[in-house]
Amino acid sequence: VFNLLKRFFLFILILTFNSFLVGDQNNRGLEILKKTDENMSGYGDSQSRLVMQLINAKGEVTERSMRSRLLEVEDDGDKSLFVFESPRAIKGTALLSYAHKVEPDDQWLYIPAIKRVKR
């Protein structure tokens, strides 16, 4: 996921820089969106492990680790599943998201402490 995000942001940066040098200003936004869509599709599926660092106002760092799985759905949005692995207090908490292209996205949050799914 991070490699995909790095490529995405690098692409946007390069495209933005190039559009200032050359290009039709009227179609710049549409071109950026088309290129972004082309680069963000065709991956099929992916999985990764992530570490999120939360930094409060005092500079204290709290880490959360999770694993993710992404599935590209042809002619619609993407499905993603994030499951927290640590710290112990939130271990097993999961977020399932189904991003649609046209309709509003669907999301479900599983909270193991209460053994419930919240939509």
Biopython code that builds the backbone (N, CA, C, O; Angstrom):
import numpy as np
from Bio.PDB.StructureBuilder import StructureBuilder

atoms = [
    (1, "VAL", "N", (0.831, -1.187, 0.000)),
    (1, "VAL", "CA", (0.000, 0.000, 0.000)),
    (1, "VAL", "C", (0.874, 1.248, 0.000)),
    (1, "VAL", "O", (0.595, 2.208, -0.719)),
    (2, "PHE", "N", (1.957, 1.232, 0.828)),
    (2, "PHE", "CA", (2.804, 2.414, 0.885)),
    (2, "PHE", "C", (3.512, 2.655, -0.444)),
    (2, "PHE", "O", (3.644, 3.803, -0.868)),
    (3, "ASN", "N", (3.975, 1.583, -1.115)),
    (3, "ASN", "CA", (4.603, 1.760, -2.423)),
    (3, "ASN", "C", (3.618, 2.342, -3.410)),
    (3, "ASN", "O", (3.972, 3.205, -4.213)),
    (4, "LEU", "N", (2.383, 1.875, -3.356)),
    (4, "LEU", "CA", (1.345, 2.390, -4.240)),
    (4, "LEU", "C", (1.083, 3.858, -3.948)),
    (4, "LEU", "O", (0.936, 4.659, -4.871)),
    (5, "LEU", "N", (1.024, 4.216, -2.667)),
    (5, "LEU", "CA", (0.800, 5.610, -2.290)),
    (5, "LEU", "C", (1.978, 6.483, -2.688)),
    (5, "LEU", "O", (1.785, 7.606, -3.153)),
    (6, "LYS", "N", (3.207, 5.979, -2.510)),
    (6, "LYS", "CA", (4.391, 6.745, -2.911)),
    (6, "LYS", "C", (4.360, 7.023, -4.404)),
    (6, "LYS", "O", (4.613, 8.146, -4.840)),
    (7, "ARG", "N", (4.044, 5.982, -5.196)),
    (7, "ARG", "CA", (3.972, 6.163, -6.646)),
    (7, "ARG", "C", (2.887, 7.164, -7.010)),
    (7, "ARG", "O", (3.071, 7.994, -7.900)),
    (8, "PHE", "N", (1.760, 7.084, -6.322)),
    (8, "PHE", "CA", (0.652, 7.996, -6.590)),
    (8, "PHE", "C", (1.058, 9.438, -6.319)),
    (8, "PHE", "O", (0.843, 10.305, -7.166)),
    (9, "PHE", "N", (1.638, 9.708, -5.160)),
    (9, "PHE", "CA", (2.021, 11.075, -4.822)),
    (9, "PHE", "C", (3.154, 11.581, -5.704)),
    (9, "PHE", "O", (3.165, 12.754, -6.078)),
    (10, "LEU", "N", (4.104, 10.720, -6.041)),
    (10, "LEU", "CA", (5.176, 11.110, -6.948)),
    (10, "LEU", "C", (4.605, 11.448, -8.320)),
    (10, "LEU", "O", (5.009, 12.429, -8.944)),
    (11, "PHE", "N", (3.681, 10.647, -8.776)),
    (11, "PHE", "CA", (3.051, 10.899, -10.070)),
    (11, "PHE", "C", (2.315, 12.235, -10.061)),
    (11, "PHE", "O", (2.447, 13.020, -11.000)),
    (12, "ILE", "N", (1.549, 12.497, -9.018)),
    (12, "ILE", "CA", (0.816, 13.764, -8.921)),
    (12, "ILE", "C", (1.791, 14.932, -8.889)),
    (12, "ILE", "O", (1.554, 15.954, -9.533)),
    (13, "LEU", "N", (2.882, 14.792, -8.149)),
    (13, "LEU", "CA", (3.877, 15.855, -8.070)),
    (13, "LEU", "C", (4.487, 16.131, -9.442)),
    (13, "LEU", "O", (4.595, 17.287, -9.853)),
    (14, "ILE", "N", (4.882, 15.088, -10.142)),
    (14, "ILE", "CA", (5.474, 15.254, -11.478)),
    (14, "ILE", "C", (4.459, 15.841, -12.442)),
    (14, "ILE", "O", (4.780, 16.742, -13.216)),
    (15, "LEU", "N", (3.245, 15.335, -12.398)),
    (15, "LEU", "CA", (2.218, 15.838, -13.303)),
    (15, "LEU", "C", (1.921, 17.304, -13.028)),
    (15, "LEU", "O", (1.759, 18.091, -13.961)),
    (16, "THR", "N", (1.850, 17.673, -11.769)),
    (16, "THR", "CA", (1.592, 19.066, -11.414)),
    (16, "THR", "C", (2.730, 19.953, -11.886)),
    (16, "THR", "O", (2.488, 21.024, -12.443)),
    (17, "PHE", "N", (3.964, 19.525, -11.673)),
    (17, "PHE", "CA", (5.120, 20.308, -12.103)),
    (17, "PHE", "C", (5.125, 20.480, -13.616)),
    (17, "PHE", "O", (5.343, 21.581, -14.122)),
    (18, "ASN", "N", (4.884, 19.388, -14.335)),
    (18, "ASN", "CA", (4.861, 19.455, -15.795)),
    (18, "ASN", "C", (3.747, 20.343, -16.318)),
    (18, "ASN", "O", (3.914, 21.018, -17.334)),
    (19, "SER", "N", (2.628, 20.348, -15.641)),
    (19, "SER", "CA", (1.509, 21.154, -16.127)),
    (19, "SER", "C", (1.799, 22.643, -15.996)),
    (19, "SER", "O", (1.237, 23.449, -16.738)),
    (20, "PHE", "N", (2.664, 23.016, -15.069)),
    (20, "PHE", "CA", (3.042, 24.425, -14.964)),
    (20, "PHE", "C", (3.974, 24.827, -16.104)),
    (20, "PHE", "O", (3.954, 25.972, -16.556)),
    (21, "LEU", "N", (4.784, 23.888, -16.563)),
    (21, "LEU", "CA", (5.729, 24.189, -17.628)),
    (21, "LEU", "C", (5.073, 24.180, -19.003)),
    (21, "LEU", "O", (5.277, 25.092, -19.804)),
    (22, "VAL", "N", (4.290, 23.152, -19.268)),
    (22, "VAL", "CA", (3.676, 22.979, -20.581)),
    (22, "VAL", "C", (2.252, 22.488, -20.375)),
    (22, "VAL", "O", (1.959, 21.809, -19.390)),
    (23, "GLY", "N", (1.366, 22.832, -21.305)),
    (23, "GLY", "CA", (0.042, 22.232, -21.251)),
    (23, "GLY", "C", (-1.066, 23.249, -21.309)),
    (23, "GLY", "O", (-0.888, 24.436, -21.032)),
    (24, "ASP", "N", (-2.196, 22.743, -21.674)),
    (24, "ASP", "CA", (-3.396, 23.548, -21.770)),
    (24, "ASP", "C", (-3.999, 23.676, -20.374)),
    (24, "ASP", "O", (-4.404, 22.678, -19.779)),
    (25, "GLN", "N", (-4.059, 24.875, -19.861)),
    (25, "GLN", "CA", (-4.529, 25.106, -18.494)),
    (25, "GLN", "C", (-5.992, 24.697, -18.307)),
    (25, "GLN", "O", (-6.390, 24.333, -17.200)),
    (26, "ASN", "N", (-6.782, 24.751, -19.356)),
    (26, "ASN", "CA", (-8.205, 24.423, -19.236)),
    (26, "ASN", "C", (-8.453, 22.944, -18.973)),
    (26, "ASN", "O", (-9.425, 22.597, -18.302)),
    (27, "ASN", "N", (-7.602, 22.070, -19.482)),
    (27, "ASN", "CA", (-7.811, 20.630, -19.347)),
    (27, "ASN", "C", (-6.890, 19.979, -18.323)),
    (27, "ASN", "O", (-6.895, 18.756, -18.186)),
    (28, "ARG", "N", (-6.117, 20.753, -17.616)),
    (28, "ARG", "CA", (-5.124, 20.212, -16.690)),
    (28, "ARG", "C", (-5.747, 19.321, -15.617)),
    (28, "ARG", "O", (-5.255, 18.220, -15.370)),
    (29, "GLY", "N", (-6.807, 19.775, -14.987)),
    (29, "GLY", "CA", (-7.438, 18.993, -13.922)),
    (29, "GLY", "C", (-7.974, 17.669, -14.421)),
    (29, "GLY", "O", (-7.803, 16.637, -13.772)),
    (30, "LEU", "N", (-8.623, 17.694, -15.572)),
    (30, "LEU", "CA", (-9.165, 16.469, -16.150)),
    (30, "LEU", "C", (-8.054, 15.493, -16.512)),
    (30, "LEU", "O", (-8.192, 14.290, -16.293)),
    (31, "GLU", "N", (-6.969, 15.990, -17.057)),
    (31, "GLU", "CA", (-5.832, 15.137, -17.404)),
    (31, "GLU", "C", (-5.231, 14.490, -16.162)),
    (31, "GLU", "O", (-4.886, 13.309, -16.182)),
    (32, "ILE", "N", (-5.107, 15.251, -15.093)),
    (32, "ILE", "CA", (-4.569, 14.712, -13.837)),
    (32, "ILE", "C", (-5.464, 13.588, -13.330)),
    (32, "ILE", "O", (-4.969, 12.535, -12.926)),
    (33, "LEU", "N", (-6.775, 13.803, -13.349)),
    (33, "LEU", "CA", (-7.700, 12.774, -12.877)),
    (33, "LEU", "C", (-7.635, 11.516, -13.739)),
    (33, "LEU", "O", (-7.672, 10.405, -13.212)),
    (34, "LYS", "N", (-7.539, 11.676, -15.043)),
    (34, "LYS", "CA", (-7.455, 10.512, -15.931)),
    (34, "LYS", "C", (-6.175, 9.720, -15.670)),
    (34, "LYS", "O", (-6.212, 8.492, -15.589)),
    (35, "LYS", "N", (-5.046, 10.412, -15.539)),
    (35, "LYS", "CA", (-3.770, 9.741, -15.281)),
    (35, "LYS", "C", (-3.783, 9.045, -13.921)),
    (35, "LYS", "O", (-3.272, 7.933, -13.783)),
    (36, "THR", "N", (-4.363, 9.695, -12.929)),
    (36, "THR", "CA", (-4.456, 9.106, -11.598)),
    (36, "THR", "C", (-5.277, 7.830, -11.649)),
    (36, "THR", "O", (-4.890, 6.815, -11.069)),
    (37, "ASP", "N", (-6.410, 7.875, -12.342)),
    (37, "ASP", "CA", (-7.263, 6.696, -12.467)),
    (37, "ASP", "C", (-6.523, 5.560, -13.172)),
    (37, "ASP", "O", (-6.637, 4.403, -12.766)),
    (38, "GLU", "N", (-5.772, 5.878, -14.218)),
    (38, "GLU", "CA", (-4.992, 4.861, -14.935)),
    (38, "GLU", "C", (-3.943, 4.224, -14.022)),
    (38, "GLU", "O", (-3.760, 3.007, -14.047)),
    (39, "ASN", "N", (-3.263, 5.029, -13.226)),
    (39, "ASN", "CA", (-2.198, 4.517, -12.353)),
    (39, "ASN", "C", (-2.734, 3.757, -11.151)),
    (39, "ASN", "O", (-2.053, 2.880, -10.620)),
    (40, "MET", "N", (-3.937, 4.081, -10.717)),
    (40, "MET", "CA", (-4.487, 3.455, -9.522)),
    (40, "MET", "C", (-5.340, 2.227, -9.845)),
    (40, "MET", "O", (-5.976, 1.677, -8.946)),
    (41, "SER", "N", (-5.368, 1.788, -11.092)),
    (41, "SER", "CA", (-6.157, 0.612, -11.435)),
    (41, "SER", "C", (-5.256, -0.451, -12.055)),
    (41, "SER", "O", (-4.149, -0.172, -12.517)),
    (42, "GLY", "N", (-5.766, -1.667, -12.048)),
    (42, "GLY", "CA", (-5.024, -2.759, -12.655)),
    (42, "GLY", "C", (-4.133, -3.526, -11.698)),
    (42, "GLY", "O", (-3.383, -4.400, -12.134)),
    (43, "TYR", "N", (-4.191, -3.227, -10.403)),
    (43, "TYR", "CA", (-3.319, -3.931, -9.459)),
    (43, "TYR", "C", (-3.911, -5.258, -9.005)),
    (43, "TYR", "O", (-3.180, -6.102, -8.487)),
    (44, "GLY", "N", (-5.213, -5.467, -9.184)),
    (44, "GLY", "CA", (-5.844, -6.734, -8.818)),
    (44, "GLY", "C", (-6.077, -6.854, -7.332)),
    (44, "GLY", "O", (-7.196, -6.652, -6.859)),
    (45, "ASP", "N", (-5.036, -7.180, -6.590)),
    (45, "ASP", "CA", (-5.145, -7.269, -5.135)),
    (45, "ASP", "C", (-3.773, -7.041, -4.524)),
    (45, "ASP", "O", (-2.748, -7.134, -5.199)),
    (46, "SER", "N", (-3.778, -6.745, -3.244)),
    (46, "SER", "CA", (-2.519, -6.572, -2.526)),
    (46, "SER", "C", (-2.759, -6.796, -1.045)),
    (46, "SER", "O", (-3.888, -6.729, -0.558)),
    (47, "GLN", "N", (-1.675, -7.062, -0.348)),
    (47, "GLN", "CA", (-1.748, -7.181, 1.105)),
    (47, "GLN", "C", (-0.467, -6.622, 1.694)),
    (47, "GLN", "O", (0.596, -6.666, 1.073)),
    (48, "SER", "N", (-0.589, -6.095, 2.906)),
    (48, "SER", "CA", (0.584, -5.495, 3.538)),
    (48, "SER", "C", (0.401, -5.451, 5.046)),
    (48, "SER", "O", (-0.694, -5.651, 5.572)),
    (49, "ARG", "N", (1.500, -5.184, 5.715)),
    (49, "ARG", "CA", (1.496, -4.928, 7.160)),
    (49, "ARG", "C", (1.885, -3.475, 7.344)),
    (49, "ARG", "O", (2.799, -2.979, 6.686)),
    (50, "LEU", "N", (1.191, -2.797, 8.237)),
    (50, "LEU", "CA", (1.393, -1.368, 8.441)),
    (50, "LEU", "C", (1.658, -1.072, 9.904)),
    (50, "LEU", "O", (1.182, -1.780, 10.791)),
    (51, "VAL", "N", (2.419, -0.021, 10.144)),
    (51, "VAL", "CA", (2.605, 0.506, 11.491)),
    (51, "VAL", "C", (2.206, 1.972, 11.445)),
    (51, "VAL", "O", (2.750, 2.753, 10.664)),
    (52, "MET", "N", (1.253, 2.333, 12.287)),
    (52, "MET", "CA", (0.771, 3.705, 12.356)),
    (52, "MET", "C", (1.307, 4.319, 13.645)),
    (52, "MET", "O", (1.190, 3.724, 14.716)),
    (53, "GLN", "N", (1.886, 5.494, 13.544)),
    (53, "GLN", "CA", (2.378, 6.194, 14.725)),
    (53, "GLN", "C", (1.480, 7.391, 14.996)),
    (53, "GLN", "O", (1.284, 8.248, 14.134)),
    (54, "LEU", "N", (0.940, 7.432, 16.208)),
    (54, "LEU", "CA", (0.114, 8.553, 16.646)),
    (54, "LEU", "C", (0.960, 9.404, 17.582)),
    (54, "LEU", "O", (1.498, 8.898, 18.566)),
    (55, "ILE", "N", (1.080, 10.683, 17.285)),
    (55, "ILE", "CA", (1.901, 11.588, 18.090)),
    (55, "ILE", "C", (0.990, 12.643, 18.694)),
    (55, "ILE", "O", (0.320, 13.386, 17.977)),
    (56, "ASN", "N", (0.972, 12.702, 20.035)),
    (56, "ASN", "CA", (0.107, 13.682, 20.689)),
    (56, "ASN", "C", (0.810, 15.038, 20.800)),
    (56, "ASN", "O", (1.936, 15.199, 20.329)),
    (57, "ALA", "N", (0.147, 15.998, 21.418)),
    (57, "ALA", "CA", (0.675, 17.361, 21.525)),
    (57, "ALA", "C", (1.982, 17.417, 22.319)),
    (57, "ALA", "O", (2.790, 18.322, 22.108)),
    (58, "LYS", "N", (2.200, 16.471, 23.220)),
    (58, "LYS", "CA", (3.433, 16.436, 24.015)),
    (58, "LYS", "C", (4.575, 15.733, 23.280)),
    (58, "LYS", "O", (5.700, 15.680, 23.778)),
    (59, "GLY", "N", (4.282, 15.196, 22.098)),
    (59, "GLY", "CA", (5.308, 14.491, 21.337)),
    (59, "GLY", "C", (5.404, 13.013, 21.667)),
    (59, "GLY", "O", (6.291, 12.325, 21.161)),
    (60, "GLU", "N", (4.513, 12.516, 22.499)),
    (60, "GLU", "CA", (4.520, 11.098, 22.855)),
    (60, "GLU", "C", (3.980, 10.279, 21.680)),
    (60, "GLU", "O", (2.996, 10.648, 21.039)),
    (61, "VAL", "N", (4.646, 9.171, 21.422)),
    (61, "VAL", "CA", (4.299, 8.339, 20.269)),
    (61, "VAL", "C", (3.610, 7.056, 20.734)),
    (61, "VAL", "O", (4.085, 6.375, 21.642)),
    (62, "THR", "N", (2.494, 6.744, 20.099)),
    (62, "THR", "CA", (1.795, 5.483, 20.308)),
    (62, "THR", "C", (1.756, 4.768, 18.968)),
    (62, "THR", "O", (1.405, 5.361, 17.948)),
    (63, "GLU", "N", (2.117, 3.492, 18.976)),
    (63, "GLU", "CA", (2.120, 2.740, 17.722)),
    (63, "GLU", "C", (0.964, 1.758, 17.673)),
    (63, "GLU", "O", (0.578, 1.163, 18.679)),
    (64, "ARG", "N", (0.431, 1.609, 16.485)),
    (64, "ARG", "CA", (-0.601, 0.627, 16.212)),
    (64, "ARG", "C", (-0.141, -0.150, 14.978)),
    (64, "ARG", "O", (0.241, 0.443, 13.969)),
    (65, "SER", "N", (-0.182, -1.465, 15.066)),
    (65, "SER", "CA", (0.185, -2.257, 13.890)),
    (65, "SER", "C", (-1.068, -2.941, 13.358)),
    (65, "SER", "O", (-1.968, -3.317, 14.109)),
    (66, "MET", "N", (-1.093, -3.089, 12.048)),
    (66, "MET", "CA", (-2.256, -3.699, 11.412)),
    (66, "MET", "C", (-1.829, -4.374, 10.121)),
    (66, "MET", "O", (-0.739, -4.140, 9.600)),
    (67, "ARG", "N", (-2.703, -5.201, 9.633)),
    (67, "ARG", "CA", (-2.489, -5.787, 8.311)),
    (67, "ARG", "C", (-3.654, -5.352, 7.422)),
    (67, "ARG", "O", (-4.767, -5.117, 7.891)),
    (68, "SER", "N", (-3.367, -5.254, 6.148)),
    (68, "SER", "CA", (-4.410, -4.819, 5.221)),
    (68, "SER", "C", (-4.448, -5.733, 4.013)),
    (68, "SER", "O", (-3.445, -6.331, 3.623)),
    (69, "ARG", "N", (-5.618, -5.823, 3.441)),
    (69, "ARG", "CA", (-5.830, -6.548, 2.190)),
    (69, "ARG", "C", (-6.716, -5.676, 1.322)),
    (69, "ARG", "O", (-7.731, -5.150, 1.779)),
    (70, "LEU", "N", (-6.326, -5.528, 0.073)),
    (70, "LEU", "CA", (-7.081, -4.722, -0.877)),
    (70, "LEU", "C", (-7.454, -5.585, -2.068)),
    (70, "LEU", "O", (-6.666, -6.416, -2.520)),
    (71, "LEU", "N", (-8.657, -5.382, -2.571)),
    (71, "LEU", "CA", (-9.132, -6.116, -3.729)),
    (71, "LEU", "C", (-9.764, -5.128, -4.695)),
    (71, "LEU", "O", (-10.697, -4.406, -4.345)),
    (72, "GLU", "N", (-9.245, -5.108, -5.907)),
    (72, "GLU", "CA", (-9.796, -4.231, -6.932)),
    (72, "GLU", "C", (-11.026, -4.908, -7.533)),
    (72, "GLU", "O", (-10.974, -6.076, -7.920)),
    (73, "VAL", "N", (-12.124, -4.170, -7.607)),
    (73, "VAL", "CA", (-13.357, -4.691, -8.180)),
    (73, "VAL", "C", (-13.567, -4.008, -9.524)),
    (73, "VAL", "O", (-13.716, -2.788, -9.593)),
    (74, "GLU", "N", (-13.579, -4.791, -10.578)),
    (74, "GLU", "CA", (-13.718, -4.229, -11.918)),
    (74, "GLU", "C", (-15.080, -3.546, -12.063)),
    (74, "GLU", "O", (-16.096, -4.083, -11.622)),
    (75, "ASP", "N", (-15.099, -2.388, -12.667)),
    (75, "ASP", "CA", (-16.304, -1.591, -12.930)),
    (75, "ASP", "C", (-16.993, -1.100, -11.663)),
    (75, "ASP", "O", (-18.165, -0.727, -11.710)),
    (76, "ASP", "N", (-16.298, -1.092, -10.546)),
    (76, "ASP", "CA", (-16.826, -0.517, -9.309)),
    (76, "ASP", "C", (-15.634, -0.064, -8.488)),
    (76, "ASP", "O", (-14.516, -0.001, -8.999)),
    (77, "GLY", "N", (-15.857, 0.251, -7.225)),
    (77, "GLY", "CA", (-14.765, 0.690, -6.368)),
    (77, "GLY", "C", (-13.932, -0.483, -5.894)),
    (77, "GLY", "O", (-13.973, -1.557, -6.495)),
    (78, "ASP", "N", (-13.184, -0.292, -4.832)),
    (78, "ASP", "CA", (-12.301, -1.324, -4.295)),
    (78, "ASP", "C", (-12.783, -1.761, -2.919)),
    (78, "ASP", "O", (-13.466, -1.018, -2.215)),
    (79, "LYS", "N", (-12.413, -2.981, -2.553)),
    (79, "LYS", "CA", (-12.712, -3.502, -1.222)),
    (79, "LYS", "C", (-11.418, -3.505, -0.426)),
    (79, "LYS", "O", (-10.359, -3.853, -0.948)),
    (80, "SER", "N", (-11.507, -3.116, 0.841)),
    (80, "SER", "CA", (-10.321, -3.132, 1.692)),
    (80, "SER", "C", (-10.688, -3.636, 3.083)),
    (80, "SER", "O", (-11.783, -3.387, 3.588)),
    (81, "LEU", "N", (-9.749, -4.346, 3.681)),
    (81, "LEU", "CA", (-9.918, -4.869, 5.031)),
    (81, "LEU", "C", (-8.670, -4.523, 5.827)),
    (81, "LEU", "O", (-7.556, -4.864, 5.430)),
    (82, "PHE", "N", (-8.864, -3.843, 6.954)),
    (82, "PHE", "CA", (-7.770, -3.502, 7.862)),
    (82, "PHE", "C", (-8.064, -4.163, 9.201)),
    (82, "PHE", "O", (-9.144, -3.986, 9.765)),
    (83, "VAL", "N", (-7.093, -4.931, 9.713)),
    (83, "VAL", "CA", (-7.252, -5.615, 10.994)),
    (83, "VAL", "C", (-6.102, -5.197, 11.899)),
    (83, "VAL", "O", (-4.935, -5.377, 11.551)),
    (84, "PHE", "N", (-6.433, -4.636, 13.069)),
    (84, "PHE", "CA", (-5.415, -4.214, 14.027)),
    (84, "PHE", "C", (-4.840, -5.432, 14.734)),
    (84, "PHE", "O", (-5.572, -6.327, 15.155)),
    (85, "GLU", "N", (-3.507, -5.451, 14.859)),
    (85, "GLU", "CA", (-2.808, -6.544, 15.531)),
    (85, "GLU", "C", (-2.266, -6.143, 16.897)),
    (85, "GLU", "O", (-2.084, -6.998, 17.764)),
    (86, "SER", "N", (-2.009, -4.862, 17.098)),
    (86, "SER", "CA", (-1.554, -4.360, 18.394)),
    (86, "SER", "C", (-1.851, -2.871, 18.462)),
    (86, "SER", "O", (-1.969, -2.221, 17.424)),
    (87, "PRO", "N", (-1.975, -2.317, 19.663)),
    (87, "PRO", "CA", (-1.781, -2.905, 20.989)),
    (87, "PRO", "C", (-2.924, -3.858, 21.346)),
    (87, "PRO", "O", (-3.931, -3.952, 20.645)),
    (88, "ARG", "N", (-2.732, -4.532, 22.423)),
    (88, "ARG", "CA", (-3.670, -5.576, 22.833)),
    (88, "ARG", "C", (-5.095, -5.053, 23.006)),
    (88, "ARG", "O", (-6.054, -5.776, 22.736)),
    (89, "ALA", "N", (-5.243, -3.812, 23.452)),
    (89, "ALA", "CA", (-6.573, -3.247, 23.715)),
    (89, "ALA", "C", (-7.443, -3.175, 22.463)),
    (89, "ALA", "O", (-8.669, -3.215, 22.563)),
    (90, "ILE", "N", (-6.835, -3.071, 21.305)),
    (90, "ILE", "CA", (-7.624, -2.976, 20.071)),
    (90, "ILE", "C", (-7.361, -4.138, 19.114)),
    (90, "ILE", "O", (-7.835, -4.130, 17.978)),
    (91, "LYS", "N", (-6.616, -5.123, 19.568)),
    (91, "LYS", "CA", (-6.297, -6.271, 18.715)),
    (91, "LYS", "C", (-7.588, -6.929, 18.225)),
    (91, "LYS", "O", (-8.510, -7.167, 19.006)),
    (92, "GLY", "N", (-7.643, -7.215, 16.939)),
    (92, "GLY", "CA", (-8.816, -7.857, 16.351)),
    (92, "GLY", "C", (-9.852, -6.889, 15.813)),
    (92, "GLY", "O", (-10.759, -7.300, 15.089)),
    (93, "THR", "N", (-9.736, -5.610, 16.151)),
    (93, "THR", "CA", (-10.647, -4.608, 15.594)),
    (93, "THR", "C", (-10.406, -4.553, 14.092)),
    (93, "THR", "O", (-9.263, -4.500, 13.637)),
    (94, "ALA", "N", (-11.495, -4.566, 13.326)),
    (94, "ALA", "CA", (-11.347, -4.631, 11.872)),
    (94, "ALA", "C", (-12.282, -3.643, 11.188)),
    (94, "ALA", "O", (-13.395, -3.390, 11.648)),
    (95, "LEU", "N", (-11.804, -3.095, 10.081)),
    (95, "LEU", "CA", (-12.607, -2.195, 9.257)),
    (95, "LEU", "C", (-12.673, -2.774, 7.853)),
    (95, "LEU", "O", (-11.649, -2.957, 7.193)),
    (96, "LEU", "N", (-13.886, -3.057, 7.407)),
    (96, "LEU", "CA", (-14.121, -3.521, 6.047)),
    (96, "LEU", "C", (-14.770, -2.373, 5.292)),
    (96, "LEU", "O", (-15.782, -1.828, 5.732)),
    (97, "SER", "N", (-14.196, -2.010, 4.169)),
    (97, "SER", "CA", (-14.692, -0.881, 3.390)),
    (97, "SER", "C", (-14.894, -1.303, 1.944)),
    (97, "SER", "O", (-14.042, -1.964, 1.351)),
    (98, "TYR", "N", (-16.031, -0.913, 1.389)),
    (98, "TYR", "CA", (-16.324, -1.182, -0.012)),
    (98, "TYR", "C", (-16.584, 0.169, -0.662)),
    (98, "TYR", "O", (-17.658, 0.750, -0.506)),
    (99, "ALA", "N", (-15.598, 0.657, -1.385)),
    (99, "ALA", "CA", (-15.683, 1.965, -2.029)),
    (99, "ALA", "C", (-16.317, 1.797, -3.404)),
    (99, "ALA", "O", (-15.762, 1.117, -4.267)),
    (100, "HIS", "N", (-17.458, 2.404, -3.605)),
    (100, "HIS", "CA", (-18.149, 2.353, -4.889)),
    (100, "HIS", "C", (-17.786, 3.576, -5.715)),
    (100, "HIS", "O", (-17.459, 4.629, -5.166)),
    (101, "LYS", "N", (-17.843, 3.438, -7.033)),
    (101, "LYS", "CA", (-17.534, 4.574, -7.896)),
    (101, "LYS", "C", (-18.654, 5.605, -7.889)),
    (101, "LYS", "O", (-18.386, 6.806, -7.893)),
    (102, "VAL", "N", (-19.901, 5.155, -7.879)),
    (102, "VAL", "CA", (-21.031, 6.074, -7.995)),
    (102, "VAL", "C", (-21.805, 6.183, -6.682)),
    (102, "VAL", "O", (-22.092, 7.287, -6.220)),
    (103, "GLU", "N", (-22.138, 5.059, -6.090)),
    (103, "GLU", "CA", (-22.929, 5.041, -4.860)),
    (103, "GLU", "C", (-22.061, 5.406, -3.655)),
    (103, "GLU", "O", (-20.833, 5.379, -3.741)),
    (104, "PRO", "N", (-22.700, 5.749, -2.529)),
    (104, "PRO", "CA", (-21.921, 5.989, -1.303)),
    (104, "PRO", "C", (-21.181, 4.711, -0.883)),
    (104, "PRO", "O", (-21.661, 3.602, -1.116)),
    (105, "ASP", "N", (-20.022, 4.881, -0.268)),
    (105, "ASP", "CA", (-19.221, 3.746, 0.180)),
    (105, "ASP", "C", (-19.917, 3.017, 1.326)),
    (105, "ASP", "O", (-20.687, 3.610, 2.082)),
    (106, "ASP", "N", (-19.635, 1.732, 1.439)),
    (106, "ASP", "CA", (-20.119, 0.922, 2.558)),
    (106, "ASP", "C", (-18.942, 0.640, 3.477)),
    (106, "ASP", "O", (-17.842, 0.348, 3.009)),
    (107, "GLN", "N", (-19.170, 0.726, 4.800)),
    (107, "GLN", "CA", (-18.123, 0.426, 5.773)),
    (107, "GLN", "C", (-18.722, -0.317, 6.957)),
    (107, "GLN", "O", (-19.832, -0.031, 7.405)),
    (108, "TRP", "N", (-17.953, -1.276, 7.446)),
    (108, "TRP", "CA", (-18.334, -2.032, 8.625)),
    (108, "TRP", "C", (-17.147, -2.055, 9.579)),
    (108, "TRP", "O", (-16.013, -2.294, 9.163)),
    (109, "LEU", "N", (-17.409, -1.809, 10.852)),
    (109, "LEU", "CA", (-16.371, -1.819, 11.876)),
    (109, "LEU", "C", (-16.699, -2.924, 12.867)),
    (109, "LEU", "O", (-17.750, -2.898, 13.507)),
    (110, "TYR", "N", (-15.789, -3.908, 12.997)),
    (110, "TYR", "CA", (-15.966, -4.982, 13.964)),
    (110, "TYR", "C", (-15.192, -4.628, 15.218)),
    (110, "TYR", "O", (-13.994, -4.347, 15.164)),
    (111, "ILE", "N", (-15.890, -4.644, 16.356)),
    (111, "ILE", "CA", (-15.278, -4.335, 17.648)),
    (111, "ILE", "C", (-15.331, -5.607, 18.493)),
    (111, "ILE", "O", (-16.394, -5.977, 18.992)),
    (112, "PRO", "N", (-14.184, -6.279, 18.656)),
    (112, "PRO", "CA", (-14.185, -7.571, 19.347)),
    (112, "PRO", "C", (-14.573, -7.490, 20.822)),
    (112, "PRO", "O", (-15.102, -8.458, 21.369)),
    (113, "ALA", "N", (-14.322, -6.362, 21.471)),
    (113, "ALA", "CA", (-14.642, -6.239, 22.900)),
    (113, "ALA", "C", (-16.138, -6.407, 23.152)),
    (113, "ALA", "O", (-16.535, -6.938, 24.189)),
    (114, "ILE", "N", (-16.964, -5.963, 22.217)),
    (114, "ILE", "CA", (-18.418, -6.099, 22.383)),
    (114, "ILE", "C", (-19.003, -7.122, 21.402)),
    (114, "ILE", "O", (-20.212, -7.350, 21.370)),
    (115, "LYS", "N", (-18.124, -7.726, 20.610)),
    (115, "LYS", "CA", (-18.517, -8.735, 19.622)),
    (115, "LYS", "C", (-19.657, -8.244, 18.736)),
    (115, "LYS", "O", (-20.651, -8.939, 18.522)),
    (116, "ARG", "N", (-19.483, -7.026, 18.229)),
    (116, "ARG", "CA", (-20.507, -6.406, 17.382)),
    (116, "ARG", "C", (-19.885, -5.798, 16.136)),
    (116, "ARG", "O", (-18.712, -5.426, 16.107)),
    (117, "VAL", "N", (-20.715, -5.714, 15.115)),
    (117, "VAL", "CA", (-20.336, -5.023, 13.886)),
    (117, "VAL", "C", (-21.160, -3.750, 13.808)),
    (117, "VAL", "O", (-22.385, -3.781, 13.928)),
    (118, "LYS", "N", (-20.482, -2.636, 13.607)),
    (118, "LYS", "CA", (-21.155, -1.341, 13.440)),
    (118, "LYS", "C", (-21.029, -0.942, 11.987)),
    (118, "LYS", "O", (-19.956, -1.059, 11.395)),
    (119, "ARG", "N", (-22.104, -0.477, 11.419)),
    (119, "ARG", "CA", (-22.074, -0.052, 10.017)),
    (119, "ARG", "C", (-21.992, 1.448, 9.936)),
    (119, "ARG", "O", (-21.956, 2.007, 8.840)),
]
sb = StructureBuilder()
sb.init_structure("model")
sb.init_model(0)
sb.init_chain("A")
sb.init_seg("    ")
for serial, (resi, resn, name, xyz) in enumerate(atoms, 1):
    if name == "N":
        sb.init_residue(resn, " ", resi, " ")
    sb.init_atom(name, np.array(xyz, "f"), 0.0, 1.0, " ", f" {name:<3s}", serial, name[0])
structure = sb.get_structure()
